[in-house]
């Protein structure tokens, strides 16, 4: 019966750890059995002229996904299934899912949402797993939607590129036209100078011409021919003058818009200078205030230090005051004040340095803003001159065109008068008076037209340069937009710009390998505790056994049981349950060390405290299960558990098992053996002290409750 009992106790750790490990061997590898309800209420929407039902597309993807046991059903069926605990979670696609997804191109885009409902009442862990899976599905769906958005956006880049290219060609044509206009304006200006000089001379000679009317008859034939040519030239000049006036008016309007924009810019520049000047003044005052404060704090620091020194010297000179509590507090307070004043002085120095830096930077900003304002003023002045010149040119051309009919009429009259000079000599004086007035007006208009043409001639090259720059920029923009291709790689990059590559070097293959250190440690501790309930830790049936002999007997018995328990558990876990470890020999060695350490700790407690010792061991086991970080990371445990963590042996047992089972960090495993050895040796010493110091062996009849209990078969 004793052998059967020993064998049963030796099997406790493997029964404990084996069933626990097998029951949780690889739960995350069987998620395809986890039922999750899926409800699609999406009604679809139009996107870029195409009818889309994103919810249906999402459901179709789930049907190809075997990560979970998806159940596709109505909302009522899903609700009933959740109430009956048939599903661990429900994923619902709302009716407006496609509409919300397509709203990105509208003025009020709305984020599309998927509703996840966890049935945590049924099983909390399953609900958490389902929620994590839903987040992954949400990322995949977001990627799909982003690809659709990107395809739509990138397809527009080709249209934009074509438009920019056409605009660039138009700007090039504009540049060519502007160059032609500039050349024409220059030629017109040259001719207008000649015209102005000629009209002025004609105006000066009109009086003489009137006096020489008596001699007109002899040259009537030549005058008639010249008047006909003049009439034809005036007609041509009238046609060209209308086009030139229209161009001058457009130029004046553009110059006016430029002046308006530059004036607005000048207002902003003035406000910027004013604000920065005020800021510079404020920073200067701040520096001055800090300088004064620093000087005052310097004096305050010296004064408080002198006060503390003087008070200390006074107390030293009057020893009877040293025991006075008030004087002592006063002395301590004066020292604290001196120290505080010193720190205040140092802080004010740093503050003064920072304030000086700010003041210097603000002055530089003011200088830059003033330069910006002055430059803008120059631009406004130049634009104003351009506007004035353009307007003068437009006015002069208008006057010139207005007077051209009169000039034509005068030429006609001149021709007619020349033909009828012999018969109309009596009317010559009147006609000459009218012609003289007309010539005077032509001279005045020609002078104004010349001034406007001069300003227009100066502005025309700027128009050519500006249109050339516009053409260059538009063509560059067309090339850059044309370089953006709507291919699969670009769309994939926009939809998923960041890719996560998993490094599995430190990944545990299955859940059993991750939880095994916790279950094995717990099983070995429980097996050791069970052994003390059927085997006496103090007494013996051997007569005369005491002291060192009894100590050796007990130690051998407890040690052999720990070795049997560790050996059986290791063998079954490795070769029967096929638990994968990094080194089987080291796995055996470490399990033996952990089992022996736990056994000797429990033996020590029960030896010294008897039955209360088992309660202490049970309490120790509970504390270890809570603070050893066997399931959750240490940082997630309560503060009291984190404080106990480094002081309990199971902490090092679990860590060592992790090294030998999963990571293969054998050096760190041996470090854990060193920590466990401290508990082992300490327990061995305390147990030895008990047996070597007690005076007599207790009677076996008094300790029958501690003896090996017979097992009835």
C-alpha positions as CSV (number, residue, x, y, z in Angstrom):
1,X,0.0,0.0,0.0
2,X,2.9,2.4,0.7
3,X,4.3,1.8,-2.8
4,X,0.9,2.5,-4.4
5,X,0.6,5.7,-2.3
6,X,4.0,6.9,-3.3
7,X,3.4,6.2,-7.0
8,X,0.1,8.1,-6.8
9,X,1.7,11.1,-5.2
10,X,4.6,10.9,-7.8
11,X,1.9,11.1,-10.6
12,X,0.3,14.3,-9.1
13,X,2.5,16.8,-11.0
14,X,2.0,15.1,-14.4
15,X,-1.7,14.7,-13.8
16,X,-1.9,18.4,-12.8
17,X,0.3,19.8,-15.6
18,X,-0.6,17.2,-18.3
19,X,-4.4,17.8,-18.2
20,X,-4.0,21.6,-17.9
21,X,-1.6,21.7,-20.9
22,X,-3.5,19.3,-23.1
23,X,-6.7,21.2,-22.4
24,X,-5.1,24.5,-23.5
25,X,-2.7,23.0,-26.0
26,X,-3.3,25.3,-29.0
27,X,-6.6,27.2,-28.7
28,X,-5.5,30.0,-31.1
29,X,-4.9,27.4,-33.7
30,X,-8.5,26.3,-33.7
31,X,-10.2,29.7,-34.1
32,X,-12.0,28.4,-37.3
33,X,-14.3,26.6,-34.9
34,X,-15.3,29.8,-33.1
35,X,-18.8,30.9,-34.3
36,X,-19.3,34.6,-35.1
37,X,-22.5,36.0,-36.5
38,X,-22.3,38.4,-39.5
39,X,-25.2,40.7,-40.6
40,X,-25.2,42.7,-43.8
41,X,-27.7,45.6,-43.9
42,X,-25.8,47.7,-46.4
43,X,-28.1,49.1,-49.2
44,X,-25.3,50.1,-51.6
45,X,-24.5,53.5,-53.1
46,X,-23.2,55.2,-56.3
47,X,-19.5,56.0,-56.4
48,X,-17.9,57.8,-59.4
49,X,-21.0,56.9,-61.5
50,X,-20.7,53.2,-60.5
51,X,-23.1,51.3,-58.3
52,X,-21.2,49.7,-55.4
53,X,-22.3,47.6,-52.4
54,X,-19.2,47.6,-50.2
55,X,-21.0,45.6,-47.5
56,X,-21.7,42.8,-49.9
57,X,-18.1,42.9,-51.1
58,X,-17.0,42.6,-47.5
59,X,-19.3,39.6,-46.9
60,X,-17.9,37.9,-50.0
61,X,-14.4,38.3,-48.7
62,X,-15.5,36.8,-45.3
63,X,-16.9,33.8,-47.1
64,X,-13.3,33.2,-48.5
65,X,-11.9,33.7,-45.0
66,X,-11.5,30.6,-42.8
67,X,-10.1,32.3,-39.7
68,X,-13.5,31.9,-37.8
69,X,-16.7,30.0,-38.2
70,X,-18.7,32.8,-39.9
71,X,-22.4,32.7,-39.8
72,X,-24.2,34.9,-42.3
73,X,-27.8,35.7,-41.2
74,X,-30.4,38.4,-40.5
75,X,-30.2,40.8,-37.6
76,X,-33.1,39.0,-35.8
77,X,-31.3,35.6,-36.1
78,X,-28.1,37.1,-34.8
79,X,-29.8,38.7,-31.8
80,X,-31.5,35.4,-31.0
81,X,-28.2,33.5,-31.4
82,X,-26.4,35.9,-29.0
83,X,-29.2,35.6,-26.4
84,X,-28.9,31.8,-26.6
85,X,-25.1,31.9,-26.5
86,X,-24.7,30.3,-29.9
87,X,-22.3,33.0,-31.0
88,X,-19.4,34.7,-29.3
89,X,-19.7,38.0,-31.3
90,X,-21.8,39.7,-34.0
91,X,-20.4,41.9,-36.8
92,X,-23.0,44.2,-38.4
93,X,-22.6,46.2,-41.6
94,X,-25.1,49.2,-41.2
95,X,-27.5,50.2,-44.1
96,X,-25.5,53.4,-44.9
97,X,-22.1,51.7,-45.0
98,X,-21.6,52.2,-48.8
99,X,-23.2,55.7,-48.7
100,X,-20.8,56.7,-45.9
101,X,-17.8,55.2,-47.7
102,X,-18.7,57.0,-50.9
103,X,-19.1,60.4,-49.1
104,X,-15.4,61.1,-49.3
105,X,-16.0,63.0,-52.6
106,X,-18.8,65.0,-51.1
107,X,-18.6,68.3,-49.2
108,X,-19.5,66.5,-45.9
109,X,-17.6,63.2,-45.8
110,X,-18.7,60.7,-43.1
111,X,-16.6,57.9,-41.7
112,X,-18.0,54.4,-42.5
113,X,-18.4,52.1,-39.5
114,X,-18.8,48.5,-38.8
115,X,-20.6,47.5,-35.5
116,X,-19.0,44.9,-33.4
117,X,-20.9,43.3,-30.5
118,X,-18.9,41.0,-28.2
119,X,-20.7,38.3,-26.2
120,X,-18.4,38.6,-23.2
121,X,-21.0,37.3,-20.9
122,X,-20.7,34.0,-22.6
123,X,-16.9,34.0,-22.8
124,X,-14.7,37.0,-22.2
125,X,-11.6,35.7,-24.0
126,X,-13.5,34.7,-27.1
127,X,-15.0,38.2,-27.2
128,X,-11.5,39.7,-27.0
129,X,-10.3,37.4,-29.8
130,X,-13.3,38.4,-31.9
131,X,-12.7,42.1,-31.3
132,X,-9.0,41.7,-32.4
133,X,-10.1,39.9,-35.5
134,X,-12.6,42.6,-36.3
135,X,-9.9,45.2,-36.1
136,X,-7.9,43.3,-38.6
137,X,-10.9,43.0,-40.9
138,X,-11.5,46.7,-40.5
139,X,-7.9,47.4,-41.6
140,X,-8.3,45.1,-44.7
141,X,-11.6,46.8,-45.6
142,X,-10.0,50.3,-45.1
143,X,-7.3,49.2,-47.5
144,X,-9.8,48.2,-50.1
145,X,-11.7,51.5,-49.8
146,X,-8.5,53.5,-50.0
147,X,-7.5,51.6,-53.1
148,X,-10.8,52.6,-54.7
149,X,-10.4,56.2,-53.6
150,X,-6.8,56.3,-54.9
151,X,-7.8,54.8,-58.3
152,X,-10.4,57.5,-58.7
153,X,-8.1,60.3,-57.6
154,X,-5.1,59.1,-59.7
155,X,-7.3,58.7,-62.8
156,X,-7.9,62.5,-62.6
157,X,-4.2,63.2,-62.8
158,X,-4.1,62.4,-66.5
159,X,-6.9,64.9,-67.2
160,X,-5.2,67.5,-65.0
161,X,-1.9,66.8,-66.9
162,X,-3.6,67.3,-70.3
163,X,-5.2,70.5,-69.1
164,X,-1.9,71.9,-67.8
165,X,-0.2,70.9,-71.1
166,X,-2.9,72.8,-73.1
167,X,-2.5,75.7,-70.7
168,X,1.2,75.6,-71.2
169,X,0.8,75.7,-75.0
170,X,-1.7,78.6,-74.6
171,X,0.9,80.5,-72.4
172,X,3.5,79.9,-75.1
173,X,1.2,81.4,-77.7
174,X,0.5,84.2,-75.3
175,X,4.2,84.8,-75.0
176,X,4.6,84.9,-78.8
177,X,1.6,87.3,-79.1
178,X,3.1,89.5,-76.4
179,X,6.4,89.6,-78.2
180,X,4.6,90.6,-81.4
181,X,2.6,93.2,-79.5
182,X,5.8,94.5,-78.0
183,X,7.4,94.8,-81.4
184,X,4.3,96.5,-82.8
185,X,4.1,98.9,-79.8
186,X,7.7,99.9,-80.4
187,X,7.2,100.5,-84.1
188,X,4.0,102.5,-83.3
189,X,5.9,104.5,-80.7
190,X,8.6,105.3,-83.3
191,X,6.0,106.4,-85.8
192,X,4.1,108.4,-83.2
193,X,7.3,110.4,-82.5
194,X,7.4,111.2,-86.1
195,X,3.7,112.0,-86.2
196,X,4.0,114.2,-83.1
197,X,6.9,116.1,-84.6
198,X,5.1,116.5,-87.9
199,X,1.8,117.6,-86.4
200,X,3.7,120.1,-84.2
201,X,5.4,121.5,-87.2
202,X,2.1,121.5,-89.1
203,X,0.5,123.3,-86.2
204,X,3.3,125.9,-86.2
205,X,3.0,126.3,-89.9
206,X,-0.8,126.6,-90.1
207,X,-0.6,130.4,-89.7
208,X,1.8,130.7,-92.5
209,X,-0.3,128.4,-94.6
210,X,-3.3,130.6,-94.0
211,X,-1.3,133.6,-95.2
212,X,-0.1,131.8,-98.2
213,X,-3.6,130.9,-99.3
214,X,-3.3,133.4,-102.1
215,X,-0.5,131.2,-103.6
216,X,-2.5,128.0,-103.1
217,X,-4.0,128.1,-106.6
218,X,-0.7,127.5,-108.3
219,X,-0.1,124.4,-106.2
220,X,-3.7,123.2,-106.0
221,X,-2.9,120.1,-108.1
222,X,-0.1,118.9,-105.8
223,X,-2.2,119.7,-102.7
224,X,-5.1,117.7,-104.0
225,X,-2.9,114.7,-104.6
226,X,-1.3,115.0,-101.1
227,X,-4.8,115.5,-99.5
228,X,-6.0,112.2,-101.1
229,X,-3.0,110.3,-99.8
230,X,-3.5,111.9,-96.3
231,X,-7.2,110.8,-96.3
232,X,-6.1,107.2,-97.1
233,X,-3.4,107.3,-94.4
234,X,-5.9,108.7,-91.8
235,X,-8.3,105.8,-92.6
236,X,-5.6,103.2,-92.0
237,X,-4.5,105.0,-88.9
238,X,-8.1,105.0,-87.7
239,X,-8.4,101.2,-88.0
240,X,-5.1,100.6,-86.2
241,X,-5.9,103.1,-83.5
242,X,-9.1,101.3,-82.5
243,X,-7.2,98.0,-81.9
244,X,-4.4,99.8,-80.1
245,X,-6.9,101.6,-77.8
246,X,-8.5,98.2,-76.9
247,X,-5.1,96.7,-76.0
248,X,-4.2,99.8,-73.9
249,X,-7.5,99.6,-72.0
250,X,-6.8,95.9,-71.1
251,X,-3.3,96.7,-70.1
252,X,-4.5,99.5,-67.8
253,X,-7.1,97.2,-66.2
254,X,-4.4,94.6,-65.5
255,X,-2.1,97.2,-64.0
256,X,-5.0,98.4,-61.8
257,X,-5.5,94.9,-60.4
258,X,-1.8,94.6,-59.8
259,X,-1.8,97.9,-57.8
260,X,-4.8,96.8,-55.7
261,X,-3.1,93.5,-54.8
262,X,0.2,95.2,-53.9
263,X,-1.6,97.8,-51.8
264,X,-3.2,95.0,-49.8
265,X,0.2,93.4,-49.4
266,X,1.6,96.8,-48.3
267,X,-1.1,97.0,-45.6
268,X,-0.2,93.6,-44.3
269,X,3.5,94.5,-44.3
270,X,2.9,97.7,-42.4
271,X,0.8,95.7,-39.8
272,X,3.6,93.1,-39.5
273,X,6.2,95.8,-38.9
274,X,4.0,97.5,-36.3
275,X,3.3,94.2,-34.5
276,X,7.0,93.2,-34.5
277,X,8.1,96.6,-33.3
278,X,5.7,96.4,-30.4
279,X,6.9,92.9,-29.7
280,X,10.6,94.1,-29.9
281,X,9.7,96.9,-27.4
282,X,8.0,94.4,-25.1
283,X,11.0,92.0,-25.2
284,X,13.4,95.0,-24.5
285,X,11.3,96.0,-21.5
286,X,11.3,92.3,-20.4
287,X,15.1,92.2,-20.6
288,X,15.4,95.4,-18.7
289,X,12.9,94.1,-16.1
290,X,14.8,90.8,-15.8
291,X,18.1,92.7,-15.4
292,X,16.6,94.8,-12.6
293,X,15.1,91.7,-11.0
294,X,18.5,89.9,-11.3
295,X,20.2,92.8,-9.6
296,X,17.6,92.8,-6.9
297,X,17.7,89.0,-6.4
298,X,21.5,89.2,-6.2
299,X,21.2,91.7,-3.4
300,X,18.5,89.5,-1.8
301,X,20.7,86.5,-2.1
302,X,23.6,88.2,-0.4
303,X,21.3,89.6,2.3
304,X,19.7,86.3,3.0
305,X,23.0,84.6,3.1
306,X,24.4,87.2,5.5
307,X,21.3,86.9,7.6
308,X,21.6,83.1,7.8
309,X,25.4,83.4,8.6
310,X,24.8,86.1,11.2
311,X,22.0,84.2,12.9
312,X,24.1,81.0,13.0
313,X,27.0,83.0,14.5
314,X,24.7,84.5,17.0
315,X,23.4,81.1,18.1
316,X,26.9,79.8,18.3
317,X,27.8,82.7,20.5
318,X,24.8,82.0,22.8
319,X,24.8,78.2,23.4
320,X,21.8,78.6,25.6
321,X,19.7,79.4,22.5
322,X,20.8,76.2,20.7
323,X,18.1,74.2,22.6
324,X,15.4,76.8,22.0
325,X,13.0,75.3,19.4
326,X,11.9,78.6,18.0
327,X,15.5,79.8,17.5
328,X,16.3,76.5,15.8
329,X,13.4,76.7,13.5
330,X,14.3,80.4,12.8
331,X,17.9,79.4,11.9
332,X,16.6,76.5,9.6
333,X,14.2,78.9,8.0
334,X,16.9,81.5,7.3
335,X,19.0,78.8,5.7
336,X,16.1,77.6,3.6
337,X,15.4,81.2,2.6
338,X,19.1,81.8,1.6
339,X,19.1,78.6,-0.4
340,X,15.8,79.5,-2.1
341,X,17.1,82.9,-2.9
342,X,20.2,81.4,-4.5
343,X,18.0,79.1,-6.7
344,X,15.8,82.1,-7.6
345,X,18.9,84.0,-8.6
346,X,20.2,81.2,-10.8
347,X,16.8,80.8,-12.4
348,X,16.6,84.6,-13.1
349,X,20.0,84.4,-14.8
350,X,18.8,81.7,-17.2
351,X,15.5,83.7,-17.7
352,X,17.6,86.8,-18.5
353,X,19.7,84.9,-21.1
354,X,16.6,83.5,-22.7
355,X,15.0,87.0,-22.8
356,X,18.1,88.5,-24.4
357,X,18.0,85.8,-27.1
358,X,14.3,86.6,-27.7
359,X,14.9,90.3,-27.9
360,X,17.8,89.8,-30.4
361,X,15.6,87.5,-32.5
362,X,12.7,90.0,-32.4
363,X,15.0,92.9,-33.6
364,X,16.2,90.8,-36.5
365,X,12.5,90.0,-37.4
366,X,11.7,93.8,-37.2
367,X,14.6,94.6,-39.6
368,X,13.5,91.9,-42.0
369,X,9.9,93.0,-41.9
370,X,11.0,96.7,-42.6
371,X,13.0,95.5,-45.6
372,X,9.9,93.6,-46.8
373,X,7.7,96.6,-46.3
374,X,10.2,98.9,-48.2
375,X,10.4,96.4,-51.1
376,X,6.7,96.2,-51.3
377,X,6.4,100.0,-51.4
378,X,8.8,100.1,-54.4
379,X,6.6,97.5,-56.1
380,X,3.5,99.5,-55.3
381,X,5.1,102.7,-56.7
382,X,6.2,100.9,-59.9
383,X,2.8,99.3,-60.4
384,X,1.2,102.7,-59.9
385,X,3.4,104.2,-62.5
386,X,2.5,101.4,-64.8
387,X,-1.2,101.9,-64.1
388,X,-0.9,105.7,-64.8
389,X,1.1,105.1,-68.0
390,X,-1.4,102.6,-69.2
391,X,-4.3,104.8,-68.4
392,X,-2.7,107.8,-70.1
393,X,-2.0,105.6,-73.1
394,X,-5.6,104.5,-73.2
395,X,-6.8,108.1,-72.9
396,X,-4.4,109.4,-75.5
397,X,-5.5,106.6,-77.9
398,X,-9.1,107.4,-77.2
399,X,-8.6,111.1,-77.9
400,X,-6.5,110.3,-81.0
401,X,-9.2,108.0,-82.3
402,X,-11.9,110.6,-81.5
403,X,-10.0,113.2,-83.5
404,X,-9.3,110.9,-86.4
405,X,-12.7,111.5,-88.0
406,X,-12.1,115.2,-87.8
407,X,-8.7,114.7,-89.4
408,X,-10.3,112.6,-92.1
409,X,-13.0,115.3,-92.6
410,X,-10.3,117.9,-92.8
411,X,-8.4,115.9,-95.4
412,X,-11.5,115.5,-97.5
413,X,-12.2,119.1,-97.3
414,X,-8.6,119.8,-98.1
415,X,-8.9,117.6,-101.2
416,X,-12.2,119.2,-102.2
417,X,-10.8,122.7,-101.6
418,X,-7.7,121.9,-103.5
419,X,-9.8,120.8,-106.5
420,X,-12.1,123.8,-106.3
421,X,-9.4,126.2,-105.1
422,X,-9.8,128.3,-108.1
423,X,-13.5,128.7,-107.5
424,X,-13.5,128.5,-103.6
425,X,-10.7,130.9,-102.8
426,X,-13.2,133.1,-101.0
427,X,-14.0,130.2,-98.6
428,X,-10.3,129.4,-98.1
429,X,-9.9,131.6,-95.0
430,X,-12.8,129.9,-93.2
431,X,-11.6,126.4,-94.2
432,X,-8.0,127.2,-93.1
433,X,-9.3,128.4,-89.7
434,X,-11.0,125.1,-89.2
435,X,-8.0,123.1,-90.4
436,X,-5.7,125.0,-88.1
437,X,-7.9,124.1,-85.1
438,X,-8.0,120.5,-86.2
439,X,-4.3,120.3,-86.7
440,X,-3.8,121.8,-83.2
441,X,-5.9,119.0,-81.7
442,X,-4.1,116.4,-83.7
443,X,-0.8,117.7,-82.4
444,X,-2.0,117.6,-78.9
445,X,-3.4,114.1,-79.2
446,X,-0.2,112.9,-81.0
447,X,1.9,114.2,-78.1
448,X,-0.3,112.3,-75.5
449,X,-0.4,109.2,-77.7
450,X,3.4,109.3,-77.8
451,X,3.7,109.5,-74.0
452,X,1.3,106.5,-73.6
453,X,3.1,104.5,-76.2
454,X,6.4,105.2,-74.3
455,X,4.9,103.7,-71.1
456,X,3.3,100.8,-73.0
457,X,6.6,100.1,-74.7
458,X,8.4,99.9,-71.3
459,X,5.8,97.5,-69.9
460,X,5.5,95.2,-72.9
461,X,8.8,93.3,-72.2
462,X,7.6,92.5,-68.7
463,X,4.4,91.0,-70.3
464,X,6.7,88.9,-72.5
465,X,8.8,87.7,-69.6
466,X,5.8,87.0,-67.4
467,X,4.0,85.0,-70.1
468,X,7.3,83.0,-70.7
469,X,7.6,82.1,-67.1
470,X,3.9,81.1,-67.0
471,X,4.4,78.8,-69.9
472,X,7.5,77.2,-68.3
473,X,5.8,76.6,-65.0
474,X,2.7,75.2,-66.7
475,X,4.7,72.8,-68.8
476,X,6.7,71.7,-65.8
477,X,3.5,71.1,-63.8
478,X,2.1,69.1,-66.8
479,X,5.3,66.9,-66.8
480,X,5.1,66.3,-63.1
481,X,1.4,65.4,-63.0
482,X,2.0,63.1,-66.1
483,X,4.7,61.3,-64.1
484,X,2.0,60.2,-61.5
485,X,0.8,56.8,-62.8
486,X,-2.4,55.1,-61.6
487,X,-0.7,51.6,-61.7
488,X,-1.3,48.9,-59.1
489,X,2.0,49.6,-57.2
490,X,1.1,53.3,-56.7
491,X,-2.4,52.5,-55.6
492,X,-1.2,49.8,-53.3
493,X,1.4,52.2,-51.8
494,X,-1.3,54.8,-51.2
495,X,-3.7,52.3,-49.6
496,X,-1.0,50.7,-47.4
497,X,2.0,52.9,-47.1
498,X,3.4,51.0,-44.2
499,X,4.0,47.2,-44.2
500,X,4.7,45.3,-41.1
501,X,7.2,42.4,-41.4
502,X,7.0,40.0,-38.5
503,X,10.2,38.7,-37.0
504,X,9.4,35.3,-35.5
505,X,12.8,34.7,-33.9
506,X,11.3,35.0,-30.4
507,X,7.8,33.8,-31.2
508,X,6.4,30.8,-29.3
509,X,5.0,28.3,-31.7
510,X,1.8,27.3,-29.8
511,X,0.0,28.3,-26.7
512,X,1.1,25.2,-24.8
513,X,4.8,26.2,-25.0
514,X,3.9,29.7,-23.6
515,X,1.8,28.5,-20.7
516,X,3.8,25.3,-19.9
517,X,6.3,27.1,-17.5
518,X,3.4,28.3,-15.4
519,X,1.5,25.0,-15.3
520,X,4.7,22.9,-14.7
521,X,5.8,25.1,-11.8
522,X,2.3,25.1,-10.3
523,X,2.1,21.3,-10.7
524,X,5.5,20.6,-9.0
525,X,4.6,22.9,-6.1
526,X,1.2,21.2,-5.7
527,X,2.8,17.7,-5.9
528,X,5.2,18.6,-3.2
529,X,2.4,19.9,-1.0
530,X,0.4,16.8,-1.5
531,X,3.3,14.6,-0.4
532,X,3.5,16.3,3.0
533,X,-0.1,15.4,3.6
534,X,0.6,11.6,3.5
535,X,4.1,11.5,4.8
536,X,5.3,12.7,8.2
537,X,7.7,15.6,8.1
538,X,9.0,15.3,11.7
539,X,8.4,11.8,13.2
540,X,9.5,8.3,12.3
541,X,8.7,4.7,13.2
542,X,12.4,3.9,13.4
543,X,13.3,3.6,17.1
544,X,16.1,5.8,18.3
545,X,16.1,7.8,15.1
546,X,17.0,11.4,15.8
547,X,19.3,14.3,15.0
548,X,21.5,13.9,11.9
549,X,20.3,10.4,11.1
550,X,16.6,11.4,11.1
551,X,17.6,14.5,9.0
552,X,19.3,12.5,6.4
553,X,16.3,10.0,6.3
554,X,13.8,12.8,5.8
555,X,15.9,14.7,3.2
556,X,16.4,11.5,1.1
557,X,12.8,10.6,1.2
558,X,11.6,14.1,0.2
559,X,14.4,14.5,-2.4
560,X,13.6,11.1,-4.0
561,X,9.9,11.9,-4.2
562,X,10.7,15.3,-5.9
563,X,13.0,13.5,-8.4
564,X,10.3,10.9,-9.2
565,X,7.7,13.6,-9.7
566,X,10.0,15.7,-11.9
567,X,11.2,12.8,-13.9
568,X,7.7,11.4,-14.6
569,X,6.3,14.8,-15.5
570,X,9.2,15.6,-17.8
571,X,9.1,12.3,-19.6
572,X,5.4,12.3,-20.2
573,X,5.4,16.0,-21.3
574,X,8.3,15.4,-23.7
575,X,7.6,12.0,-25.2
576,X,3.9,11.5,-24.7
577,X,2.4,15.0,-25.1
578,X,5.2,15.9,-27.5
579,X,6.0,19.2,-25.8
580,X,8.8,20.8,-27.9
581,X,11.7,22.1,-25.8
582,X,15.1,23.6,-26.8
583,X,17.1,21.0,-24.9
584,X,15.7,17.8,-23.4
585,X,18.7,17.2,-21.1
586,X,18.6,20.7,-19.7
587,X,14.8,20.4,-19.4
588,X,15.2,17.4,-17.2
589,X,17.9,19.1,-15.1
590,X,16.0,22.3,-14.6
591,X,12.8,20.4,-13.7
592,X,14.7,18.4,-11.1
593,X,16.1,21.6,-9.6
594,X,12.7,23.3,-9.4
595,X,11.0,20.1,-8.0
596,X,13.7,19.7,-5.3
597,X,13.6,23.4,-4.4
598,X,9.8,23.4,-4.0
599,X,10.0,20.1,-2.0
600,X,12.6,21.4,0.4
601,X,10.8,24.7,0.9
602,X,7.6,22.9,1.8
603,X,9.4,20.3,3.9
604,X,11.0,23.2,5.9
605,X,7.7,24.9,6.5
606,X,5.8,21.7,7.6
607,X,8.8,20.6,9.7
608,X,8.9,23.7,11.7
609,X,5.2,24.6,11.9
610,X,3.5,21.2,11.4
611,X,-0.2,21.7,10.3
612,X,0.0,25.5,10.2
613,X,3.0,25.1,8.0
614,X,0.8,23.5,5.3
615,X,-1.5,26.5,5.5
616,X,1.6,28.8,5.1
617,X,2.6,26.7,2.1
618,X,-0.9,27.0,0.6
619,X,-0.8,30.8,1.2
620,X,2.6,30.9,-0.4
621,X,1.3,29.0,-3.5
622,X,-1.6,31.5,-3.8
623,X,0.8,34.4,-3.6
624,X,3.1,32.9,-6.2
625,X,0.3,32.2,-8.6
626,X,-0.8,35.8,-8.4
627,X,2.7,37.5,-8.6
628,X,4.9,35.2,-10.7
629,X,3.8,36.7,-14.0
630,X,3.1,33.3,-15.4
631,X,0.1,34.3,-17.4
632,X,0.0,38.1,-17.7
633,X,3.1,40.5,-18.0
634,X,4.5,41.7,-14.7
635,X,3.6,45.3,-15.6
636,X,-0.1,44.5,-15.7
637,X,-0.1,43.0,-12.2
638,X,-1.2,45.0,-9.1
639,X,1.6,46.9,-7.3
640,X,1.6,44.6,-4.3
641,X,2.1,41.6,-6.7
642,X,4.9,43.4,-8.5
643,X,6.6,44.0,-5.1
644,X,6.4,40.3,-4.2
645,X,7.5,39.1,-7.6
646,X,11.3,39.0,-7.1
647,X,11.1,37.4,-3.6
648,X,9.2,34.2,-4.5
649,X,10.8,31.1,-5.9
650,X,8.2,30.3,-8.6
651,X,9.2,33.6,-10.3
652,X,12.6,32.1,-11.2
653,X,11.2,28.6,-11.9
654,X,8.8,30.1,-14.6
655,X,11.5,32.2,-16.1
656,X,13.9,29.3,-16.3
657,X,11.4,27.1,-17.9
658,X,10.8,29.8,-20.5
659,X,14.4,29.8,-21.4
660,X,14.8,26.1,-21.7
661,X,11.4,25.5,-23.5
662,X,11.1,28.4,-25.9
663,X,14.1,30.8,-26.2
664,X,17.1,28.5,-25.7
665,X,18.9,31.1,-23.5
666,X,20.7,28.5,-21.4
667,X,23.0,31.0,-19.7
668,X,20.0,32.8,-18.3
669,X,18.5,29.5,-17.3
670,X,21.6,28.7,-15.2
671,X,21.1,32.2,-13.6
672,X,17.6,31.1,-12.5
673,X,19.2,27.9,-11.1
674,X,21.4,30.1,-9.0
675,X,18.5,32.0,-7.6
676,X,16.6,28.8,-6.9
677,X,19.7,27.4,-5.2
678,X,19.5,30.2,-2.6
679,X,16.0,29.0,-1.6
680,X,17.1,25.4,-1.7
681,X,20.1,25.9,0.5
682,X,18.2,28.2,2.9
683,X,15.4,25.6,3.3
684,X,18.0,22.9,3.8
685,X,19.8,24.8,6.5
686,X,16.6,25.7,8.4
687,X,15.4,22.0,8.2
688,X,18.8,20.9,9.5
689,X,18.6,23.3,12.3
690,X,15.3,21.9,13.4
691,X,16.4,18.3,13.5
692,X,19.9,18.9,14.9
693,X,18.6,21.1,17.8
694,X,15.6,19.2,19.1
695,X,16.2,17.1,22.2
696,X,14.2,13.9,21.6
697,X,12.2,12.1,19.0
698,X,8.5,12.5,19.3
699,X,6.6,9.4,20.1
700,X,5.1,7.9,16.9
701,X,1.7,7.5,18.6
702,X,1.5,11.2,19.2
703,X,2.1,11.9,15.5
704,X,-0.1,9.2,13.9
705,X,-1.8,12.0,12.0
706,X,1.5,12.7,10.2
707,X,2.4,9.0,9.4
708,X,2.0,7.4,6.0
709,X,-1.7,6.9,5.6
710,X,-2.8,3.4,4.4
711,X,-4.7,3.2,1.2
712,X,-7.7,0.8,1.0
713,X,-8.1,-0.9,-2.3
